[in-house]
């Protein structure tokens, strides 16, 4: 942290028998400083600068001996340089998906922090170059393709100095950019929130580096665009009969489908996220011959992509979403899922590391693979009208179906949230319409308790 002082003493220029004979001496606080010049004119000019700054009440940097205005000017790097420094600072301690999110946010706002738009690259090409190369530290040592290098060179030349970001209107332009998708439509609420948080953090890092006096985002009154609610559309969640038909269609379509029916069953009967099912191990399962069983979920294998991980593998090993690394979520599972898992383990065994689900070659289940199986199952199990609708459009909708089934069965919301790995607040916000559908049943229970009849 820079130490500033208002105590400045500047002496007269003295001449010595050296290559640069004219020496200017001054003291900031108790720290002496000196600078030598070839000519008396140059020495006088620098002395006048220091005297003017001192008379105008500027603080001086004790280490460099320079007034604040000169220190800031020397430190004034570009936004592009600062953004890459921010990515480098965050990189090592961030998992792959977080790295992708950081890069996406920086790639979104960087085109707004430019001096002018003359010669600006195509929007999509610019976003791709910034996202995949400028803000992906894993690629900084690779040879950059010629077309990408040309784009990044433009941003290096055109990027605003950090001092320009003290102007609130400049930063407001970045807020407008992160509120939109590339096609001009309004971005999702969660996307806007994440990108704004990253921009705020990058500007805080600039304050820490003394590139800015304060964070301009804190001085801007701004509301994100009007958003659609986060409530889940009940039309996307299949009912038990539809879910059963879909799982049957998965099993009957191919050998790959038979290997995945229990995988999808974990999403439907246990409300497990796909990344949680990918990481499920045999030791995490209690599968009795009769009655209910139990899954202990504590590991996820999210797919970040090979470009964003240190290992070069597409998946990473992490704890549960929004939970401490060693947290375990216990989910009781009905006999239907117990039977599916027992059959699966008998037919296919486990991977070498104990994982329940594996590809034919023993690898991790890929979203592209199970996505193709699911798309085929929808075409087989649903009516033409259902197929064209949002019903079970994504495998993840099986998780929504599980939660909605629990809620409609009268399970207490707090217990549903615990089993699904949600906070109660998120449950009420996302599944509000499912909760509303239970009003009639709730009213009947209250009436019965109060002794109403008829």
N, C-alpha and C positions, 0 to 999 in steps of 0.2 A: 504494500500500500504506500502510495506517495506521501511523503511528509512535506507539508507546506509551511512557509514562514514569511512573515511580513517585515522581519528585521533584516534589512539589506544595507550594506555599506559598499560604495563604489569609489575606488581610488583613481587618481589621475593616471594617464598613460605614461609608461616609462619606456625609454629606449635602451636596448641592450645590444651587445655585439654578437648577434646570432643571425641565422639565415632568415628568420622572421623576427625582425628587431623590435617591433612595437608590441608591447605586452600590456593587456588590460587585466587588472586584478579587481576582484570584488568578493564580498563575503555574504553568505546567506545563513542567518542564525549564527552558528559558530563554525560553519564549514567554509574554508577558503576555496576560491575558484580562480582560474586564470585562462586566458586565451591569447595566442600570439598571431600577429598579422604581418603581411609583407609591407603594407603601406600605412601611413598615419591616417589617411582618409578612411580606410576600412576599419581601423581600430576605433576612430571617432564615431563612425556610424553605429557600430555595435554598442559602444558606451552610451550613445544617445538613446538607443532602443531600451537598454536596461534602466536608464534614468527615467524615461517616460513611463515605463511600466510601473516602476516603484512609486512615482508621483501620482499615478492614477489608482493606486491602492491595490494593485494586483499581487496575489500571493506568489512567492517564488518556490520552486522545487528545490529542497535542500540538497538532494543528490546531484542533480544536473546543474543547479545554479540558475536555471532559466525561469522566466516568468511563465505563468500558467498559459497564456495565449500562445506562446512559442512551443510549449510542451505539447499542448493539444494538437497544434498543427503538425508537429513531427510524428505524433502517434496516429494521425487520422488515416487509417487504412480504409479500404473499400468494404462495402457490405459483402461482396462476393468472397473476399479474403477472410472476413470475420466469420461468415457462415460456414466456410470450410474448417476454420479453426474450432467453431462450435461443434461441428460434426465429429472432428477428431477428439475433442474433449469428452464427448458422450459415448463414443464408439465402444471402447473396451468393456464398459460396464453395462452395455445394452444388449438384450437378446435380439435375434434376427428380425422378428416382427417389429420391434421398437425401432431398429435401425431403418427399416423400410418406411415407417411412419415419419421418422425424423427427416429422411430424404425427401419424402413426398411433400412435407410442409415447407422445407427450404426451397424445393423446386417450384412450389406454388407462388411464394412471395417474391422470389428473386427477380422475376421479370418486371415487377413493379418498382424495384429500387434501381432504376437506370436513369442516366442523364437525359437521354432522348431515345426515340424508337427508330431512328433512321438506320436502315439495314437490319432491323430486328429479324431473327430467323422465324420460320414458320412455328406457330404456337405449339403444335404437337411434337415437332422435331426438337424444339427448345426444351419442352418439358421432359422428353425422353433423355436428352443429353444431360440435363441437370440431375435428373433422378437417378439414372443408371451409371453416370460417370463422375460428375462433379461432386456429388454428395454420397457416393458409395466408396468408402475408404478402402474396401477390399480391392478396388480396381485402380487405385492411384499409382501403383507400380506397373500396371499393364500398359502396353502400347495403345494409345488412343486412336480410334479410326479417324481418318482424315476429315470426314464430314462432321464428326462430333467435335474434333479439335477446333475446327473453324467456328463452330457455334460457341464453344466455351471461351475462345479467344475474344469473341464479340462481347460476352458478358464481363470478362476481365477488364476490357477497355471502357465499357459503358457504365459499369457499376458505380453507384453513388458513393461518396465518402461517408463514413459513419456519422460525421458531424451533421450531415443533411437530415439524418433521421430524428434529430431533435425537433424537426418541424412536424407537428401533429398531422397536418394534411398529407404529408408523404406516407406516414404510417397508416393513416386511414385508408389510403389506396390499397395497401396490403390486406387490410381487413375485408375490403370488398372482394379482393381476388380469392381469398380463402373461403369465401361464402359461396363460390360458384364452382361447378364442375367444368370440364373442358368444353362441354357442349353448351355451356351458358346457363344450364338449369341450376336451381338452388341445391347446394350440397346437403347431405343429411345432417341433422343436428349434432350427432356424435362426431362427425368428421370436422365440422366447423369448430366445435369445442376443443378437439384434440389439436388442430392446427393452430388455433389462437393460443393455446397453452404453450405450445412449442415456440411460437414467435415471441411470446412474453418471456419465456425462459432464455431465449437467445439474446434478447435485449437486456435482460438482467445480467447475463454474462458480459455484455458490452459495458454495463455500468461497473461491474467488478474489475474489468480491464481498464477502466477509466477512459473509455472511448466515448461515453455519454455521461452527462451529469446525473441524469435520472432516466427512468423508464418512461418513454412517451406514451406507451399504452395505458399507463396508470392515469394519464391526464385526458384521455379521450372518452367522451360519453358516446357509447355505441351499443346498439342492440342488433343482434343477428337477425336476418330476415325472418318473416313469419314462417313457422315450420308446421308441417303436419305432425300430429301427435305420434308419440312412440308406441301407442297402443297397438297391440297385435291384432290383425284382422282374423276373426274366428274362421273365416272361409278357408284359410290356409291349412288348418289343422284337421286331418282326417278323423272321422269317428271310428270307434272300435271295429265296426264291420268293414269299413273302407281300409283301415290299417291292416286287418287280417288278409284282405284280398291282395293288397300291395306286397305283403311279405310272402304270400304264396306265389305271386308272380315273380318275385326275386328268386325264390328257390327253383322254380320250374323252367327258368329261361336258359340256363347254361351251367356248366361246371363252376364258372366264376361266381355266378349267382348263388349256388349252393354254399360256397365258401363264405358268402357275405350275409346270408339271411340272419344269422345270430348277431352279426355286427349291427345291422339295422334294428334288430330286436332290442339291443341294449339302448339304442336311442329312444325307442318307443316305450318300452316297459320300465326303463330306469331313468329316463330323461337325461341320459348322458350326452355330453358334447362329443362330436366325432373325434376330436383330438384326445379326449379322455378314453374313448373306446380303443383307439389305436395303441395307447400305452397300457391297456389292461393286461395284467398278468394272472396266471392261474392261482398264485398264492393270494391274490386279492379277492378270490371268489369262494363263497361258501355255497355249495350246490348239493343239498340233501336229496335223497331219492324221492321224498314226499314233502309237500308243503313249501313254504316260502324260503328263499335263500337270501344272500346278502352280497353286495358288491362294496368293496372298500376302494374308493377312487382317490388317488393321491398323486397321480402323474399324468401329464399331458404331453403329446407329441405334436405341437403345432407345426404346420408347414410354412417356413419362411422363404424357401428358395435357396438354391446353392450359392447364389451371388451374395447372400447377406449373412451367412454363418461362418464361423471360424473354422469349423470342421470340413466345410465344403459339401456337407450333406444337406438334403432338402429340409429335413425335420430336426427340431431341437427337443431336448428333454427338459421339461419344466414342471413346476408344481401346479396346483389347481389355479384357475383363473381368479384373480383378485383375492387370493388367500395366501397366508404364510407358506413358505416352501415346504414345510413338513406337515401341513394340514391334511387331514383325511376326511373325506365325505362318505358317510355310511348310508347306503341306499338299499332298503329291503326290496327284493324282487319277487314277483309272483311266480307260481309254479310254471306258467307258460314260458317265461324266460329261462328258468332253471332247466327245463326240458330242452330248450333250444341250445343252451350252452353245453349241456351234457352230451347231446348228440354231436355238436360241432367238435368237441374235444375228442370224442371217440373216433370220429371220421378223420380229423386232420391233426390231432395232437397239438403241440405248442411249438413255438419258435425256440431256437437254442437258448435265448435269454428268458424264456418263460412266458413270452407274450402269447395271448390267446389267439390273436388274429395275425395272419401273415399272408404274403403273396405266395404263389406257387414256388417261388425261389427263396422263400423264407424272409423276404424283405418287409418293410413297413407298408401298410395299406395306403394307397395314394388316392387323393380326392378325385383325380381325373378318372381313375378306374371305377370307384364306387359310384361316381356321378353318372357314368355311362350305363351302369347296371340299373340305377334308379330311374333314369329317363326311359329305359326300355320297359321297366316294370309299370310305370305310369301308363304307357301306351297300351299295355296288355290288360291292366286291371280296371282302368277308369273308362267311363262312358265318354263319347266324343265331347260332350259339353263339359264334363269334369276335367278332361285332359286339357281343354283350352282355358280353363279357369286357373286360379292360383292354388287350388287344392293340392297339397303335398308337392308343391313345385320343387322344393329342395329337400334333400334328406334331413336337413336340420328341422324341417317342419314336424318330423316325428317326435322330436324333443318337445316342441310346442304342444303336440297332441297329448303327450304324456302329462304335462303340467295341467292342461285343460281338463283331462280325464280325472286327475286327482281332485281338482277344484270342484268339478261338477259332481263328484262322488261325495262331497261334503267334508273332505279332509281339511283340517284347519290351515289357513294360509301360512301361519308361521312354520308348520311342519312341512308344507309343500315347498316353501322357500328354502328350508334347510336341506331337504332331499335334492332339490334342483340346483343347489349351489348359488342361489340368488340371495340378495338382501330382501327383506320384506318390502322395503320402499320400491325396489325395482319390480318385484312381483306385482304390487298394486298398480304401478305405472304401466307396465307392459301388458299385463293380463287383465286390465280393468274391465274389458267387455265380457270376459269369461266370468269375472266375479259378479258383474251386474246380472248375468243370466241366472245366478243363484238366488236372486232376491225372493222369488216366489217360494222356493223351498225353505229359505231362511225365515220368511214370514210365517210359514206353516209351523215350523218348529217353535217359534216364539209364541204363536197362538196356542199351541198345545201346552206349552209350559205355563202360560197364563190361565189355562183352563177354559179357553173359548171353545164353543161347540157350534156345529152347523156351518 
